[in-house]
Amino acid sequence: MQSEELSSLFLKVQKIAREVVAPTVDLDFEDVKWPEEGIRALQKEGFGGLVVPTLYGGRGCGVLTLAKVCEILGQECASTAICFGMHCVGSSVIAANPTEAQQIDLLKPICDGNHITTLSLSEAGTGSSFYLPQATMKELSSEVFCINGSKTFVTNGKYADSYVVSVVSNNDQEELGLFSCAVVAGSSDGIKWGPEWAGMGMRGNSSRTMELHNVQVTNNNLLGKQGDQIWYIFNVVMPYFLMAMAGTYIGVASTAIEEAKNHLSRRYHAHTGASLAQNSILQHRLGTLWASLEASRQLTYHAAASFDSGEPEALIALMSAKVQVADMVVNIVNECMTLCGGIGYRKDSKLQLLLRDARAAPLMAPTTDVMRVWLGRALLGQPLLSD
């Protein structure tokens, strides 16, 4: 995609973020709802197939564009950015090696803006080890399979049209990280959803528990070959998810800094008439925060560009970006709240919403601690999944 096309794309996303997404944000955190308005606007504008190859009718964008789109959305609403980002991650998994039927039944409606998908990998029993599913897929015949199990933190839960579900099939071996994936239609019989997500932040994610009771799928639902899904994890899921998440939280941090800048610029000491913006200590602290944000942004852009160009060390850069951004966003939003004093601490302050949303960054699997371990292993040439 040419630079002019990308510029136009980002302007359209920015318009949606400001005119559609921003007005729906509830600073009081009382209203818990999936960000349908923003997601539908993005679909209508043709962004449903953002990362789907042009061969299948998509826009053919890479993870750098995805990171920047999520950054723009994240400046207004982290939940909208993550929900759209997870749709793109699911789309990328389906598009990685689709059958002809999957191109017609899944990728075409995704690109036409008529289908939302997402991942359903995490489970309560395995925590951040999302590559060790316990959900099972039993072969009923040569064409039909039956899935049983429970998934947790399913973003877009109950609202997506399909879910990329990880399972251990009866053809898989007892080998670490060996599992299969199937696309399960949201309308399938046997799916039961837990209650609305009630987290302290990311309130619009609809990250629900998904129970699968004898859910039937066919060969047309299977992604790739049974048992080879670890390839998807490191070559598709990780790059697209890490960049969607990093972009989202760069957007959150940039909004926090703007809030702090605006506060310092408009506040004056009544006894001196001096603006807070003239205080050298506050200038120093704000400058330090901006440098931290920009360093994280450039690392993320570099990591994404490395992956898009096929560089061999791209995964190390991608993991580094996730670690850096997760630490950065929590620190920056917290410090910006300090710079804004009591006004920033109010319930209706945008900063309190940003702080709630930011705190989820280190917890999203792979967690920051897991990422650091994997980084060390990658640098030392050790297997990532050696536990």
MARVEXKOL-345675 format. One record per residue: residue number from 1; residue in three letters; x, y, z of N, C-alpha, C in turn. Coordinates in steps of 0.05 Angstrom, whole numbers, always signed. Example, Ala and Ser with C-alpha at 12.3 -4.5 7.8 and 13.67 -1.06 7.14 Angstrom:
    i   aa  n_east  n_north    n_up  ca_east  ca_north   ca_up  c_east  c_north    c_up
    1  ala    +264     -114    +156     +246       -90    +156    +264      -66    +156
    2  ser    +257      -45    +142     +273       -21    +143    +258       +1    +157
***
This chain:
    i   aa  n_east  n_north    n_up  ca_east  ca_north   ca_up  c_east  c_north    c_up
    1  met     +17      -24      +0       +0        +0      +0     +18      +25      +0
    2  gln     +12      +44     -18      +27       +68     -20     +23      +86      +3
    3  ser     +43     +105      +8      +42      +122     +31     +17     +140     +30
    4  glu      +9     +149      +6      -15      +165      +4     -40     +150     +13
    5  glu     -41     +125      +5      -64      +108     +14     -64     +104     +44
    6  leu     -40     +100     +55      -38       +96     +84     -46     +121     +99
    7  ser     -38     +144     +89      -45      +169    +102     -75     +173    +101
    8  ser     -88     +167     +79     -117      +168     +77    -130     +149     +96
    9  leu    -119     +125     +98     -130      +104    +117    -129     +114    +145
   10  phe    -106     +125    +154     -104      +135    +181    -122     +158    +187
   11  leu    -126     +175    +168     -144      +198    +171    -173     +188    +175
   12  lys    -180     +168    +160     -207      +157    +163    -211     +144    +190
   13  val    -191     +130    +200     -192      +117    +226    -194     +139    +248
   14  gln    -178     +160    +244     -179      +182    +263    -206     +196    +264
   15  lys    -218     +198    +242     -245      +210    +240    -265     +193    +255
   16  ile    -264     +167    +251     -281      +148    +266    -276     +150    +296
   17  ala    -250     +150    +303     -243      +151    +331    -254     +176    +345
   18  arg    -252     +198    +332     -261      +223    +344    -291     +227    +343
   19  glu    -303     +220    +321     -332      +226    +317    -351     +204    +326
   20  val    -341     +179    +326     -358      +157    +333    -350     +144    +359
   21  val    -325     +139    +363     -315      +125    +387    -316     +143    +411
   22  ala    -303     +166    +409     -300      +184    +432    -326     +191    +446
   23  pro    -348     +197    +432     -373      +204    +445    -386     +181    +461
   24  thr    -377     +156    +456     -389      +133    +470    -374     +126    +496
   25  val    -351     +139    +501     -335      +132    +525    -349     +143    +550
   26  asp    -351     +125    +569     -365      +132    +595    -344     +135    +616
   27  leu    -338     +160    +624     -318      +166    +644    -325     +157    +672
   28  asp    -351     +153    +677     -360      +144    +703    -358     +114    +707
   29  phe    -353     +100    +685     -350       +71    +685    -375      +56    +694
   30  glu    -398      +69    +692     -422       +56    +700    -434      +39    +678
   31  asp    -430      +48    +653     -441       +35    +630    -421      +14    +620
   32  val    -428      -11    +620     -411       -32    +610    -423      -43    +585
   33  lys    -411      -36    +562     -422       -46    +537    -400      -50    +516
   34  trp    -404      -69    +500     -386       -74    +478    -387      -51    +458
   35  pro    -364      -41    +448     -363       -16    +432    -373      -20    +403
   36  glu    -398      -27    +401     -410       -34    +375    -408      -11    +355
   37  glu    -414      +14    +364     -414       +36    +345    -387      +39    +331
   38  gly    -365      +38    +346     -339       +41    +334    -332      +18    +316
   39  ile    -338       -7    +325     -331       -30    +309    -347      -30    +283
   40  arg    -373      -24    +284     -389       -23    +260    -380       -1    +240
   41  ala    -372      +21    +251     -362       +43    +234    -336      +35    +220
   42  leu    -319      +21    +234     -294       +11    +221    -301       -9    +199
   43  gln    -320      -27    +204     -328       -46    +184    -340      -32    +160
   44  lys    -357      -13    +165     -370        +2    +143    -350      +16    +125
   45  glu    -328      +26    +138     -308       +40    +122    -289      +21    +108
   46  gly    -293       -5    +111     -277       -25     +97    -253      -35    +111
   47  phe    -252      -32    +138     -228       -40    +153    -231      -68    +165
   48  gly    -253      -81    +160     -257      -108    +171    -235     -127    +161
   49  gly    -226     -124    +137     -205      -141    +125    -178     -127    +125
   50  leu    -173     -110    +145     -148       -94    +145    -123     -110    +140
   51  val    -121     -133    +154      -96      -149    +153     -99     -174    +135
   52  val    -123     -177    +123     -127      -199    +104    -113     -193     +78
   53  pro     -98     -212     +67      -84      -208     +41    -103     -199     +19
   54  thr     -93     -183      +1     -109      -173     -22    -119     -197     -39
   55  leu    -104     -219     -39     -112      -242     -54    -140     -252     -45
   56  tyr    -147     -248     -20     -172      -257      -9    -192     -234      -6
   57  gly    -186     -211     -17     -205      -188     -16    -199     -168      +6
   58  gly    -178     -172     +21     -172      -153     +43    -154     -130     +34
   59  arg    -146     -114     +53     -129       -91     +47    -100      -98     +47
   60  gly     -93     -121     +58      -65      -131     +56     -46     -116     +73
   61  cys     -55     -104     +95      -37       -88    +112     -22     -107    +132
   62  gly      +1      -98    +140      +17      -113    +159     +13     -104    +188
   63  val     +31     -113    +205      +28      -107    +234     +35      -79    +240
   64  leu     +51      -65    +224      +57       -37    +229     +32      -20    +226
   65  thr     +17      -25    +205       -8       -10    +201     -27      -17    +223
   66  leu     -29      -42    +231      -47       -50    +252     -40      -36    +278
   67  ala     -14      -34    +284       -5       -20    +309     -14       +9    +308
   68  lys     -10      +22    +285      -17       +50    +283     -47      +55    +284
   69  val     -63      +37    +272      -92       +39    +274    -101      +36    +303
   70  cys     -90      +16    +317      -98       +12    +345     -88      +35    +362
   71  glu     -66      +48    +355      -57       +71    +370     -77      +94    +367
   72  ile     -87      +99    +343     -106      +120    +339    -132     +114    +354
   73  leu    -141      +90    +353     -166       +82    +368    -161      +84    +398
   74  gly    -137      +75    +407     -131       +74    +435    -129     +102    +447
   75  gln    -125     +122    +431     -124      +149    +442    -152     +157    +452
   76  glu    -172     +145    +441     -200      +152    +450    -212     +130    +468
   77  cys    -207     +105    +461     -219       +83    +476    -203      +57    +473
   78  ala    -190      +49    +495     -174       +25    +494    -190       +0    +487
   79  ser    -215       -2    +497     -231       -25    +492    -237      -28    +463
   80  thr    -244       -6    +449     -250        -7    +421    -225      -16    +406
   81  ala    -202       -6    +413     -177       -13    +400    -171      -43    +403
   82  ile    -174      -53    +427     -168       -81    +432    -188      -99    +418
   83  cys    -214      -92    +419     -235      -108    +406    -230     -110    +376
   84  phe    -223      -87    +364     -217       -87    +335    -191     -102    +330
   85  gly    -171      -98    +348     -146      -112    +345    -149     -142    +346
   86  met    -166     -152    +364     -170      -181    +366    -185     -192    +342
   87  his    -202     -176    +331     -215      -184    +306    -194     -187    +284
   88  cys    -175     -169    +283     -153      -171    +263    -135     -195    +268
   89  val    -130     -200    +294     -113      -224    +300    -127     -249    +291
   90  gly    -153     -252    +297     -168      -275    +288    -169     -277    +258
   91  ser    -172     -254    +245     -173      -253    +215    -146     -263    +204
   92  ser    -124     -254    +216      -98      -262    +206     -93     -292    +209
   93  val    -104     -304    +231     -101      -333    +235    -116     -348    +213
   94  ile    -141     -339    +208     -157      -352    +187    -144     -349    +160
   95  ala    -133     -326    +155     -121      -319    +128     -94     -331    +124
   96  ala     -82     -343    +145      -54      -353    +143     -52     -376    +124
   97  asn     -72     -394    +124      -71      -418    +107    -100     -427    +102
   98  pro    -116     -410     +89     -145      -417     +87    -151     -437     +64
   99  thr    -171     -453     +69     -181      -470     +48    -199     -453     +30
  100  glu    -206     -464      +7     -224      -449     -11    -251     -443      +3
  101  ala    -261     -462     +18     -286      -458     +32    -284     -436     +53
  102  gln    -261     -435     +67     -257      -414     +88    -254     -386     +75
  103  gln    -242     -386     +51     -241      -360     +37    -269     -349     +31
  104  ile    -287     -367     +23     -314      -359     +16    -331     -354     +40
  105  asp    -330     -372     +60     -348      -371     +82    -339     -352    +105
  106  leu    -313     -347    +107     -303      -331    +129    -289     -305    +119
  107  leu    -269     -308    +102     -254      -284     +94    -270     -264     +77
  108  lys    -287     -274     +60     -303      -255     +44    -321     -238     +61
  109  pro    -338     -250     +79     -354      -233     +96    -338     -216    +115
  110  ile    -315     -225    +124     -297      -208    +140    -289     -183    +125
  111  cys    -280     -187    +100     -271      -165     +84    -295     -147     +75
  112  asp    -318     -159     +72     -342      -143     +65    -354     -127     +88
  113  gly    -343     -132    +112     -353      -117    +135    -377     -129    +148
  114  asn    -381     -155    +143     -405      -169    +153    -399     -190    +174
  115  his    -374     -191    +183     -366      -213    +201    -344     -204    +220
  116  ile    -349     -209    +246     -328      -204    +266    -318     -230    +277
  117  thr    -292     -233    +279     -281      -257    +291    -262     -250    +314
  118  thr    -252     -269    +328     -234      -264    +350    -221     -290    +359
  119  leu    -202     -288    +378     -189      -312    +389    -203     -322    +414
  120  ser    -202     -348    +418     -212      -361    +442    -192     -382    +450
  121  leu    -170     -373    +463     -147      -391    +469    -143     -395    +499
  122  ser    -146     -374    +515     -139      -376    +544    -158     -393    +559
  123  glu    -147     -406    +580     -164      -423    +598    -156     -418    +626
  124  ala    -175     -421    +644     -169      -416    +673    -147     -434    +684
  125  gly    -147     -459    +675     -128      -478    +687     -99     -474    +678
  126  thr     -95     -461    +655      -67      -458    +645     -57     -429    +646
  127  gly     -74     -410    +654      -65      -383    +658     -53     -371    +633
  128  ser     -30     -359    +636      -17      -346    +613      -5     -365    +593
  129  ser      -5     -391    +600       +5      -411    +581     -17     -419    +562
  130  phe     -25     -399    +545      -48      -402    +527     -42     -423    +505
  131  tyr     -17     -431    +503      -10      -451    +482     -13     -479    +493
  132  leu     -25     -483    +516      -30      -510    +528     -59     -514    +533
  133  pro     -76     -515    +512     -104      -518    +516    -112     -545    +528
  134  gln    -133     -544    +544     -144      -569    +556    -171     -576    +543
  135  ala    -183     -557    +529     -207      -563    +514    -201     -585    +494
  136  thr    -221     -603    +490     -216      -626    +473    -233     -626    +448
  137  met    -223     -638    +427     -238      -642    +402    -238     -672    +395
  138  lys    -261     -684    +396     -263      -713    +391    -274     -717    +363
  139  glu    -262     -736    +349     -271      -743    +322    -295     -761    +324
  140  leu    -317     -751    +314     -342      -767    +313    -344     -784    +287
  141  ser    -333     -773    +266     -331      -787    +240    -309     -774    +224
  142  ser    -305     -782    +200     -284      -771    +183    -289     -742    +177
  143  glu    -313     -732    +181     -321      -705    +174    -328     -688    +197
  144  val    -337     -700    +220     -349      -685    +242    -333     -688    +267
  145  phe    -330     -666    +282     -315      -667    +308    -332     -654    +329
  146  cys    -327     -660    +354     -342      -650    +377    -323     -637    +397
  147  ile    -328     -612    +404     -311      -596    +421    -324     -593    +449
  148  asn    -308     -598    +470     -316      -593    +497    -294     -579    +512
  149  gly    -302     -560    +529     -283      -546    +545    -292     -518    +552
  150  ser    -275     -503    +565     -281      -476    +574    -258     -457    +568
  151  lys    -265     -434    +558     -245      -413    +551    -251     -388    +568
  152  thr    -230     -374    +574     -233      -349    +591    -222     -325    +576
  153  phe    -231     -301    +585     -222      -276    +574    -224     -275    +543
  154  val    -247     -284    +533     -252      -283    +504    -261     -255    +497
  155  thr    -243     -239    +486     -250      -212    +477    -270     -214    +455
  156  asn    -289     -195    +455     -312      -195    +436    -331     -218    +443
  157  gly    -328     -230    +467     -345      -253    +474    -374     -247    +472
  158  lys    -388     -265    +458     -417      -265    +453    -424     -247    +429
  159  tyr    -406     -228    +421     -413      -210    +400    -400     -217    +373
  160  ala    -381     -234    +373     -367      -242    +348    -384     -262    +333
  161  asp    -379     -263    +307     -393      -283    +290    -378     -309    +290
  162  ser    -353     -309    +296     -337      -334    +297    -315     -331    +317
  163  tyr    -305     -354    +326     -284      -355    +347    -263     -376    +338
  164  val    -238     -368    +339     -215      -386    +334    -209     -400    +360
  165  val    -216     -425    +363     -215      -440    +388    -192     -460    +386
  166  ser    -175     -460    +407     -153      -480    +409    -163     -504    +424
  167  val    -155     -528    +415     -163      -553    +427    -141     -574    +425
  168  val    -143     -594    +442     -126      -618    +439    -144     -639    +427
  169  ser    -135     -649    +404     -152      -669    +390    -141     -697    +396
  170  asn    -157     -716    +389     -149      -744    +393    -127     -753    +374
  171  asn    -119     -735    +356      -97      -741    +338     -71     -728    +347
  172  asp     -73     -710    +367      -50      -695    +377     -33     -713    +395
  173  gln      -7     -709    +395      +11      -724    +412     +15     -710    +439
  174  glu     +26     -724    +459      +31      -712    +485     +58     -696    +483
  175  glu     +58     -676    +467      +82      -660    +464     +75     -631    +471
  176  leu     +93     -617    +484      +89      -590    +493     +81     -572    +470
  177  gly     +58     -558    +472      +50      -539    +453     +38     -550    +428
  178  leu     +32     -576    +427      +20      -588    +403     -10     -588    +407
  179  phe     -24     -573    +390      -53      -572    +391     -65     -564    +365
  180  ser     -91     -563    +363     -104      -556    +338    -122     -532    +342
  181  cys    -131     -520    +321     -149      -498    +322    -172     -502    +303
  182  ala    -196     -493    +311     -220      -494    +294    -235     -468    +297
  183  val    -248     -460    +275     -265      -436    +275    -293     -445    +283
  184  val    -303     -435    +305     -329      -442    +315    -348     -418    +310
  185  ala    -370     -424    +297     -390      -403    +292    -403     -394    +319
  186  gly    -407     -368    +322     -419      -358    +346    -447     -368    +351
  187  ser    -461     -377    +329     -488      -386    +331    -490     -416    +336
  188  ser    -467     -429    +341     -467      -459    +344    -482     -467    +369
  189  asp    -496     -489    +367     -509      -501    +391    -487     -511    +410
  190  gly    -493     -507    +436     -474      -517    +456    -455     -496    +468
  191  ile    -457     -471    +458     -441      -450    +469    -456     -436    +491
  192  lys    -443     -432    +514     -456      -418    +536    -436     -397    +546
  193  trp    -446     -372    +549     -429      -350    +557    -432     -342    +586
  194  gly    -410     -335    +599     -410      -325    +626    -421     -297    +627
  195  pro    -422     -285    +651     -432      -258    +654    -414     -237    +640
  196  glu    -425     -212    +638     -410      -190    +627    -383     -186    +642
  197  trp    -363     -178    +628     -337      -172    +639    -340     -150    +660
  198  ala    -330     -154    +684     -333      -134    +705    -306     -126    +717
  199  gly    -287     -121    +699     -260      -113    +708    -259      -84    +717
  200  met    -238      -77    +731     -234       -50    +739    -228      -31    +716
  201  gly    -220      -43    +693     -214       -28    +669    -222      -45    +644
  202  met    -216      -34    +621     -223       -47    +595    -252      -57    +596
  203  arg    -270      -39    +604     -297       -47    +610    -313      -55    +585
  204  gly    -304      -46    +562     -320       -52    +538    -311      -77    +524
  205  asn    -290      -91    +534     -279      -114    +520    -298     -137    +516
  206  ser    -317     -140    +534     -334      -164    +535    -316     -189    +536
  207  ser    -297     -189    +554     -278      -212    +557    -291     -233    +574
  208  arg    -308     -249    +563     -325      -268    +577    -313     -296    +577
  209  thr    -325     -312    +595     -319      -341    +594    -337     -354    +574
  210  met    -325     -372    +559     -340      -387    +537    -339     -416    +544
  211  glu    -362     -428    +548     -364      -457    +553    -374     -470    +528
  212  leu    -360     -492    +521     -368      -507    +497    -376     -535    +505
  213  his    -402     -541    +500     -413      -567    +508    -422     -582    +483
  214  asn    -405     -601    +475     -411      -618    +451    -417     -601    +427
  215  val    -400     -581    +423     -402      -563    +399    -391     -578    +375
  216  gln    -407     -581    +354     -398      -596    +331    -387     -578    +309
  217  val    -365     -586    +298     -352      -573    +275    -345     -594    +255
  218  thr    -340     -585    +230     -333      -603    +209    -304     -598    +200
  219  asn    -295     -613    +180     -268      -609    +169    -264     -581    +159
  220  asn    -286     -568    +149     -284      -541    +139    -278     -521    +160
  221  asn    -281     -528    +186     -276      -510    +208    -247     -511    +217
  222  leu    -232     -532    +209     -205      -536    +219    -185     -518    +205
  223  leu    -167     -506    +220     -146      -489    +209    -120     -504    +207
  224  gly    -110     -506    +183      -85      -520    +178     -88     -550    +185
  225  lys     -66     -562    +191      -66      -591    +198     -70     -594    +228
  226  gln     -83     -615    +236      -86      -620    +265     -59     -623    +278
  227  gly     -56     -609    +301      -32      -612    +317     -10     -593    +310
  228  asp     -13     -576    +289      +10      -559    +281      +6     -530    +288
  229  gln     -12     -525    +308      -20      -497    +313      +1     -480    +327
  230  ile     +22     -493    +338      +43      -477    +351     +56     -458    +330
  231  trp     +56     -467    +305      +66      -449    +284     +50     -424    +283
  232  tyr     +24     -426    +285       +6      -402    +284     +13     -384    +308
  233  ile     +18     -395    +331      +23      -379    +355     +46     -359    +351
  234  phe     +69     -369    +341      +92      -353    +339     +95     -338    +313
  235  asn     +82     -347    +292      +84      -334    +266     +60     -317    +259
  236  val     +38     -320    +273      +14      -304    +267      +2     -291    +292
  237  val      -6     -308    +312      -20      -297    +335      -2     -277    +350
  238  met     +22     -285    +357      +40      -268    +373     +45     -241    +359
  239  pro     +55     -242    +334      +61      -216    +321     +37     -197    +320
  240  tyr     +14     -207    +311       -9      -190    +307     -20     -181    +334
  241  phe     -21     -199    +354      -32      -191    +380     -14     -171    +394
  242  leu     +12     -177    +394      +31      -160    +408     +31     -132    +397
  243  met     +29     -129    +370      +28      -103    +358      +2      -88    +362
  244  ala     -20     -103    +361      -46       -91    +367     -47      -80    +396
  245  met     -37      -96    +414      -36       -88    +442     -17      -64    +447
  246  ala      +7      -66    +435      +26       -45    +438     +16      -19    +427
  247  gly      +4      -20    +403       -8        +4    +391     -29      +16    +409
  248  thr     -47       -1    +419      -68        +9    +437     -58      +25    +460
  249  tyr     -38      +14    +474      -28       +26    +498      -9      +50    +493
  250  ile      +2      +51    +470      +16       +76    +462      -4      +98    +459
  251  gly     -27      +91    +447      -49      +111    +446     -58     +120    +473
  252  val     -61     +102    +491      -70      +109    +519     -50     +128    +532
  253  ala     -24     +121    +529       -3      +137    +542      -2     +165    +529
  254  ser      -5     +167    +503       -4      +193    +490     -27     +211    +498
  255  thr     -51     +199    +503      -73      +215    +513     -68     +224    +541
  256  ala     -56     +207    +557      -49      +215    +585     -30     +239    +585
  257  ile     -11     +239    +568       +8      +261    +566      -6     +287    +557
  258  glu     -24     +284    +538      -40      +307    +529     -56     +319    +551
  259  glu     -68     +301    +568      -84      +311    +591     -66     +326    +610
  260  ala     -42     +316    +615      -23      +329    +633     -14     +356    +622
  261  lys      -8     +357    +596       +0      +381    +583     -21     +403    +585
  262  asn     -46     +395    +579      -68      +414    +580     -72     +425    +608
  263  his     -70     +407    +628      -73      +415    +656     -51     +435    +664
  264  leu     -27     +428    +658       -5      +446    +666      -6     +473    +652
  265  ser     -16     +473    +628      -18      +498    +612     -40     +517    +622
  266  arg     -61     +506    +632      -84      +523    +639     -86     +529    +669
  267  arg     -69     +517    +685      -70      +522    +714     -50     +543    +723
  268  tyr     -59     +561    +740      -42      +583    +750     -43     +584    +780
  269  his     -21     +592    +792      -21      +597    +821     -34     +624    +827
  270  ala     -54     +624    +843      -69      +649    +849     -51     +670    +863
  271  his     -32     +660    +879      -16      +679    +895      +7     +691    +879
  272  thr     +15     +678    +857      +37      +689    +841     +29     +696    +813
  273  gly      +8     +683    +803       +0      +687    +775     +16     +671    +756
  274  ala     +34     +654    +766      +51      +638    +748     +37     +612    +740
  275  ser     +41     +605    +715      +29      +580    +704     +45     +556    +714
  276  leu     +32     +534    +718      +46      +510    +724     +66     +502    +702
  277  ala     +59     +510    +678      +77      +503    +655    +104     +517    +657
  278  gln    +106     +537    +675     +131      +551    +678    +149     +539    +700
  279  asn    +139     +518    +713     +154      +506    +735    +174     +486    +724
  280  ser    +199     +490    +730     +221      +474    +718    +219     +445    +726
  281  ile    +211     +439    +750     +208      +411    +759    +187     +397    +743
  282  leu    +164     +410    +739     +143      +398    +723    +151     +396    +694
  283  gln    +165     +415    +684     +175      +413    +656    +193     +389    +653
  284  his    +211     +385    +673     +230      +362    +673    +214     +336    +673
  285  arg    +195     +334    +690     +180      +309    +693    +164     +302    +668
  286  leu    +151     +323    +656     +135      +318    +632    +153     +311    +609
  287  gly    +176     +324    +607     +195      +317    +585    +205     +288    +587
  288  thr    +210     +279    +612     +219      +252    +616    +197     +232    +607
  289  leu    +172     +238    +613     +150      +221    +605    +148     +220    +575
  290  trp    +150     +243    +562     +148      +243    +533    +170     +226    +520
  291  ala    +194     +228    +530     +216      +213    +519    +211     +183    +522
  292  ser    +199     +175    +545     +193      +146    +549    +172     +137    +529
  293  leu    +152     +153    +525     +131      +146    +505    +143     +143    +478
  294  glu    +159     +163    +470     +170      +163    +442    +189     +139    +438
  295  ala    +204     +132    +459     +222      +109    +457    +206      +83    +452
  296  ser    +184      +81    +467     +167       +57    +464    +154      +57    +437
  297  arg    +145      +80    +428     +132       +81    +401    +151      +73    +379
  298  gln    +176      +83    +380     +195       +77    +359    +204      +48    +360
  299  leu    +206      +36    +384     +213        +8    +386    +190       -9    +374
  300  thr    +165       -1    +380     +142       -16    +369    +142      -14    +338
  301  tyr    +145      +10    +328     +146       +14    +299    +168       -2    +286
  302  his    +191       -2    +299     +214       -17    +288    +208      -47    +288
  303  ala    +197      -57    +310     +190       -85    +313    +170      -93    +291
  304  ala    +150      -77    +288     +129       -83    +268    +140      -83    +240
  305  ala    +157      -63    +234     +169       -61    +207    +187      -85    +202
  306  ser    +201      -94    +223     +219      -117    +221    +204     -142    +213
  307  phe    +181     -146    +227     +164      -169    +221    +153     -168    +193
  308  asp    +143     -144    +185     +131      -141    +159    +151     -146    +137
  309  ser    +177     -140    +142     +197      -144    +121    +210     -172    +123
  310  gly    +201     -188    +143     +211      -215    +145    +239     -218    +157
  311  glu    +247     -199    +174     +273      -201    +186    +274     -224    +207
  312  pro    +296     -239    +208     +297      -262    +226    +295     -256    +256
  313  glu    +304     -233    +264     +303      -226    +293    +278     -211    +300
  314  ala    +258     -211    +283     +234      -195    +288    +219     -203    +314
  315  leu    +218     -229    +320     +203      -237    +343    +215     -226    +369
  316  ile    +241     -224    +370     +254      -213    +394    +246     -184    +397
  317  ala    +245     -169    +375     +237      -141    +376    +208     -138    +383
  318  leu    +191     -156    +373     +162      -156    +380    +158     -160    +410
  319  met    +171     -180    +421     +168      -185    +449    +179     -162    +466
  320  ser    +201     -151    +457     +213      -128    +471    +193     -104    +472
  321  ala    +180     -100    +450     +161       -78    +448    +138      -82    +468
  322  lys    +128     -107    +470     +106      -112    +488    +114     -106    +517
  323  val    +138     -115    +525     +148      -111    +551    +152      -81    +557
  324  gln    +164      -67    +538     +169       -39    +541    +144      -22    +544
  325  val    +125      -28    +526     +100       -13    +526     +83      -18    +551
  326  ala     +82      -43    +560      +66       -50    +584     +77      -35    +608
  327  asp    +103      -34    +612     +115       -19    +634    +110      +11    +631
  328  met    +115      +20    +606     +113       +49    +601     +85      +60    +606
  329  val     +65      +47    +596      +38       +59    +598     +28      +62    +627
  330  val     +34      +42    +643      +26       +43    +671     +40      +66    +685
  331  asn     +66      +68    +680      +82       +90    +693     +73     +117    +683
  332  ile     +69     +120    +657      +62      +147    +647     +35     +156    +656
  333  val     +15     +139    +655      -12      +147    +664     -12     +154    +694
  334  asn      +2     +138    +709       +4      +142    +738     +18     +169    +744
  335  glu     +40     +175    +730      +54      +199    +734     +38     +224    +724
  336  cys     +24     +220    +702       +7      +242    +692     -15     +249    +712
  337  met     -25     +229    +725      -46      +234    +746     -33     +250    +769
  338  thr      -9     +244    +776       +5      +259    +797      +9     +288    +788
  339  leu     +17     +292    +763      +21      +319    +753      -5     +335    +753
  340  cys     -27     +322    +750      -53      +336    +750     -65     +338    +778
  341  gly     -53     +327    +798      -62      +330    +825     -90     +319    +830
  342  gly    -105     +332    +848     -131      +322    +855    -151     +321    +832
  343  ile    -148     +340    +813     -166      +340    +790    -164     +314    +774
  344  gly    -139     +305    +771     -135      +280    +756    -145     +255    +771
  345  tyr    -149     +258    +797     -157      +235    +814    -187     +232    +816
  346  arg    -201     +252    +806     -230      +251    +808    -242     +228    +792
  347  lys    -266     +219    +801     -279      +197    +788    -285     +203    +759
  348  asp    -292     +228    +752     -299      +234    +725    -275     +244    +708
  349  ser    -251     +240    +719     -227      +247    +704    -221     +227    +682
  350  lys    -212     +236    +660     -204      +218    +639    -180     +201    +647
  351  leu    -163     +212    +664     -139      +198    +673    -146     +174    +690
  352  gln    -167     +175    +706     -174      +151    +722    -183     +129    +704
  353  leu    -196     +136    +682     -204      +115    +662    -179     +103    +649
  354  leu    -161     +121    +641     -136      +112    +628    -120      +94    +646
  355  leu    -119     +101    +672     -103       +85    +691    -116      +57    +694
  356  arg    -142      +56    +695     -156       +30    +698    -150      +13    +673
  357  asp    -151      +25    +650     -146       +11    +625    -117       +2    +623
  358  ala     -99      +20    +630      -70       +15    +628     -61       -8    +644
  359  arg     -73      -12    +668      -64       -33    +686     -67      -61    +675
  360  ala     -83      -64    +654      -87       -90    +642     -63      -98    +624
  361  ala     -47      -78    +616      -26       -84    +596      -6     -105    +605
  362  pro      +4     -104    +630      +23      -125    +638     +11     -152    +642
  363  leu     -16     -153    +645      -30      -178    +651     -38     -194    +626
  364  met     -40     -180    +603      -49      -194    +579     -29     -214    +570
  365  ala     -38     -239    +567      -20      -261    +559     -10     -257    +531
  366  pro     +16     -263    +527      +36      -271    +547     +42     -247    +566
  367  thr     +41     -252    +592      +46      -231    +611     +74     -220    +608
  368  thr     +78     -197    +620     +104      -184    +618    +126     -202    +629
  369  asp    +121     -215    +651     +142      -233    +663    +148     -256    +644
  370  val    +127     -268    +632     +132      -290    +613    +148     -280    +589
  371  met    +141     -256    +579     +155      -244    +556    +185     -241    +562
  372  arg    +191     -232    +586     +219      -228    +593    +235     -254    +594
  373  val    +221     -275    +604     +234      -302    +604    +239     -311    +575
  374  trp    +219     -308    +558     +221      -316    +530    +243     -299    +515
  375  leu    +244     -274    +522     +265      -257    +510    +293     -268    +517
  376  gly    +297     -274    +542     +323      -284    +550    +329     -311    +536
  377  arg    +309     -328    +534     +314      -354    +521    +320     -349    +491
  378  ala    +306     -331    +478     +311      -326    +450    +339     -315    +446
  379  leu    +347     -297    +463     +374      -286    +460    +396     -306    +465
  380  leu    +390     -326    +482     +410      -347    +488    +407     -372    +471
  381  gly    +388     -370    +452     +385      -393    +434    +372     -417    +446
  382  gln    +356     -413    +468     +343      -435    +481    +314     -437    +472
  383  pro    +302     -461    +474     +273      -464    +466    +256     -446    +483
  384  leu    +237     -432    +471     +219      -414    +486    +201     -430    +504
  385  leu    +191     -452    +495     +172      -468    +511    +186     -491    +525
  386  ser    +206     -485    +541     +222      -506    +553    +212     -515    +580
  387  asp    +191     -502    +591     +180      -510    +617    +163     -535    +615
***
